Amino acid sequence: MSRKIPKDAFSYYVALGPGRSYQKVAEHFSTDKRTVTRHAVKERWAARLDEAERKVSEESEDDAVVILREMNARHLKIAKALQGKALEALRGLPIERAGDVIKALELGVKQERLINGEPSERGELSIEEITKREISRWLVFDGDDEDAA
């Protein structure tokens, strides 16, 4: 039963996944396990498999970094849009009726800080205090001040 195995035997071995074995390769190619083992040693299957798995792992990590960057960019745009809408709404509301808008603005600020790696809360100033300070600054803005832009 000792038949030669084809050159693509390594690819078949890799494709078997975690349950791979020389015995399964031997059965697939109608040969015995010793023939597959000799072939595997000669062609360094174990080292090649380790290298292939390392490359896949690195590529997966690189992909994950790209996906996280894209997600952060999307979330940052959403946070900034939320802040913009909240500020627009604040300009037309009396401060007594601005509670929901302030919450939306606070959420936008908090998300922006988190995405940019900043703490979302500080010991000395709460988000609420920062938000109120920023709201006051924006409500005073009359549109003519070039420094405020």
N, C-alpha and C positions, 0 to 999 in steps of 0.2 A: 504493500500500500504506500510505499515511500515515493510519492510523486513530487516533482518540483512545484514550488509555489510561485505564483506570478509576482511581478515587481510591485503591484499595487496591494500586496498583502498587508503592508504596514498601514495603509490608508483604511483598509477594512478593520484591522486591529484597533485603530484609533476610534473609528466610527462605532465600535461596539459599546463605547461608553464605560461607565464605572464597573460594569460586570464583565469586562473583557478578560479573555484568557487565551493562552496559546492553544489550549485544547479546542476552544470554539473556532479558532482560525483553522486548525487542522481539520476539523469536521467540515467546515465550509469548503475548503479546497481539496477535500478527499485525500488527505495525507496523514501522516502520524505526527504526534506532538514533538518527537525528537527532531524531525525535519524542520518544523516551525521554530523550535528553540534554537537550533543551529543558525538558521536564517536570521532570527531576531538578534542573536549575539553578534553575528557577522556585520549586520546593518545597524547595530546600536539602537534597537527599538526603545529600550528603557530611557536612554539619554535623550533621544529625539522626542519621545512622548513628554518627558519633563520639560524640555525646551518649548514645545508646542503649548503645553498647559501654562507655562510662565508667560508666554506671549499673549495668550488669550486673556490671562488675568490682568496683564498690564493694559491691554486694549480696553478691557471692561472698565478698569479704573479711569482711564482717559475719557471714555465715553461718559462715565458717571460724572466726572468733573465738568464736562461740556454741558450735560443735561442740567446739573445744578446751577451753572452760570446762566443758562438760558432761563431757568425757572426764576432765579433771583432777579434777572432783568425784567421779566414779565411782572413779577410781584412788585418790584420797585415802581414800574409804570402804573400799576393799579393803585398803589399807595399814594403816589403823587397825584393821580387823577382824582382820587377820593379827597385828598387835601384841597385840590383846586375847586372841586364842586362844593365842599364844605365852606371854603372861604367865600365863594360866590354867594352862597345861601346866607352866610353871616352878614354880608353887607346889606341885605334887605330885611333883616329881622331885628327887632329890639332884643337886647341882651337877655331879657327875662324869658323870651320864648326860644332861645337858641340852644337848649339842652341837648336835643338829638343831634344837632349839627356839631356841637362841641364834641360829643361822643364819637361821631364819624371822623372828625378832624384828629382827635386823640388816637383813634385806631390807625389812621393813615400815618401819623407821626411815629407811632410805636413800631409799625411794620417797617417803615423806612429805616429806622434806627437799627432794628434787628437785622435786616438784610445787609446793611452796611457794617455790621459787626460791632455796633455801638450798644452799650447797655440800654435796655428799654426803660429802665427805672433807675433813678439815682437816689442815694440816701438823703442828700441835702435838699433836693427838689423833686417833687412827684411829677408825673406826666401831666396831671391835672394843672399843677402850678405852671409848668412850662407852656402848656396849651393856652391857658388864660393869658399868660404874658405875650405869647405870639399873636393871639387873637386881638389883644389890645393894640399891639403894634400895627396889625393890618387894618384894624378899624379906624385908626388915626390917619392912615395913608390916604392922601387925597388924589393921587395919580400924577401930581406935578413934580414930585421929588425924584430926581434921577438916581440918587444914591440908594433908594429903597429897592430898586430893581435888581 
